[in-house]
Amino acid sequence: MQKSTFITVLSWIFIVLSGFASLISVIQNIIYHFLIKNEFNSEASLNSDTSFENFFFSNFGLILTITLVLIVYSFISSIGLLKRKNWARISIIGLLALAVAYNFYSFISFYSLNEIFDIRNLDSFARAFMILSLILIIGLCSLFVWIIFKLNSKKIKAEFQSE
C-alpha cells in the first residue's frame, strides 16, 4: 500500500516540534533540579495568597518532570507514526485529545478571569492580547480535532493495519 504524504509530513512536523520541545524541557529540568530548586521551596514562595500558587510552587519539579515525560513520549510516538505503527497513531490521537482538553480548559478559564479582575478595565494592549490568545486556542483546538478525525479515517487506518 502506498504511504500517504499526510502521515509523512505530519510525522516530521511532530518529530521536529517534539524533539525541540524535548531539548528545552531537559534544559528546564536540569536548571530547576540543579540550580534553582531551593528557591521554589523557600518560605517566600510557599507563603503565596492562593492554594493554587502553593500547589504550583511546592510541586514545580514534579510538574516539570511530568511535562518532560509527556514531551518525550510524543517524540517517540511521532517516530512510531512515521514508521506507520498503529500504537503510535493511537498515542498521537490521545495526546492531541489531551491537548484539546487542556486548551478547552484554558478557554473556559479565560471567562473566569472576570472574577479575578475586571477585563473591561484592562488597557487595549492587554485586551487585544487576551483576544488573540483566545483566537489561537480556538485555532489550535480546531487543527487538533481535524488531525484526530483525519487519523481516524478509514484510509489512514488501513495504511496502519497493512504494516
C-alpha positions in Angstrom: 0.0 0.0 0.0 1.2 3.5 -0.8 2.3 5.6 2.1 0.3 8.8 2.4 2.0 12.1 2.3 -0.2 13.4 5.1 1.2 11.0 7.6 4.8 11.5 6.5 4.5 15.3 6.7 2.6 15.2 10.0 5.1 12.8 11.5 8.1 15.0 10.5 6.4 18.1 11.9 5.7 16.4 15.2 9.2 14.9 15.3 10.8 18.4 14.8 8.5 20.1 17.2 8.6 17.4 20.0 12.3 17.0 19.5 12.9 20.7 20.0 10.5 20.7 23.0 12.3 17.7 24.5 15.6 19.6 24.3 14.1 22.6 26.0 12.3 20.5 28.6 15.5 18.7 29.5 17.3 22.0 29.9 14.5 23.3 32.1 14.6 20.2 34.3 18.4 20.5 34.7 18.2 24.2 35.6 15.4 23.6 38.1 16.8 20.4 39.8 20.4 21.5 39.9 20.3 25.3 40.2 17.1 26.8 41.5 15.2 24.1 43.3 15.8 25.7 46.7 14.3 29.0 45.5 11.0 27.3 44.8 11.0 25.5 48.1 11.7 28.6 50.2 9.3 30.1 52.7 8.7 33.1 50.5 7.3 31.1 47.6 5.1 28.9 49.9 3.5 31.9 51.5 1.5 33.0 48.5 -2.1 34.1 48.5 -3.8 31.2 46.9 -3.8 27.5 47.3 -3.1 27.1 43.6 0.1 29.1 43.9 1.1 27.0 46.9 0.4 23.8 45.0 2.3 25.1 41.9 5.4 26.2 43.8 5.6 23.2 46.0 5.2 20.7 43.1 7.1 22.7 40.4 9.7 20.0 39.9 7.1 17.3 39.6 5.2 19.4 37.0 8.4 19.9 35.0 9.2 16.2 35.1 5.7 15.2 34.0 5.9 17.7 31.2 9.3 16.2 30.1 7.8 12.6 30.1 4.8 13.7 28.0 7.0 15.5 25.5 9.5 12.6 25.2 6.5 10.3 24.8 5.2 12.5 22.0 8.6 12.4 20.3 8.7 8.6 20.5 5.1 8.4 19.2 6.0 10.8 16.3 8.8 8.5 15.2 6.4 5.5 15.5 3.9 7.4 13.4 6.5 7.9 10.7 7.1 4.1 10.8 3.3 3.6 10.5 2.9 1.9 13.9 -0.7 1.7 15.0 0.1 2.2 18.7 1.8 5.5 17.7 -1.3 6.6 15.7 -3.5 5.9 18.8 -0.9 7.6 21.1 -0.9 10.7 18.9 -4.7 10.8 18.9 -4.6 10.5 22.7 -2.0 13.3 23.1 -4.0 15.6 20.7 -7.2 14.9 22.6 -5.3 15.7 25.9 -4.1 19.0 24.2 -7.7 19.8 23.1 -8.9 19.2 26.7 -6.2 21.4 28.1 -6.8 24.2 25.7 -10.6 23.9 26.3 -9.9 24.3 30.0 -7.8 27.3 29.2 -10.6 28.7 27.1 -13.1 28.3 30.0 -10.6 29.7 32.4 -10.4 32.9 30.3 -14.0 33.6 31.1 -13.5 33.0 34.8 -10.8 35.8 34.8 -13.6 38.3 35.1 -14.0 37.1 38.7 -10.3 37.9 39.4 -10.1 41.2 37.7 -12.4 43.3 35.6 -11.4 42.7 32.0 -13.2 46.0 30.9 -10.6 47.9 32.9 -7.6 46.5 31.1 -5.7 48.6 28.7 -6.2 48.0 25.0 -2.9 46.1 24.5 -3.8 43.6 27.3 -7.3 43.2 26.0 -6.0 42.6 22.4 -3.5 40.1 23.8 -6.3 38.1 25.5 -8.5 38.2 22.4 -5.6 36.9 20.2 -4.9 34.2 22.8 -8.5 33.1 22.5 -8.3 33.0 18.7 -5.1 31.0 19.0 -6.7 28.5 21.4 -9.7 28.1 19.1 -7.5 27.7 16.0 -5.2 25.1 17.7 -8.2 23.1 19.0 -9.8 23.1 15.6 -6.5 21.9 14.0 -6.0 19.2 16.6 -9.6 17.9 16.2 -9.2 17.9 12.4 -6.0 15.9 12.7 -7.7 13.4 15.1 -10.5 12.9 12.6 -8.0 12.5 9.7 -6.0 9.9 11.7 -9.3 8.1 12.4 -10.3 8.0 8.7 -10.7 4.6 7.0 -7.9 5.3 4.5 -5.4 6.2 7.2 -6.4 3.3 9.5 -5.9 0.9 6.5 -2.4 2.2 6.0 -1.5 1.4 9.6 -3.2 -2.0 9.5 -1.3 -3.2 6.5 2.2 -2.5 8.1 
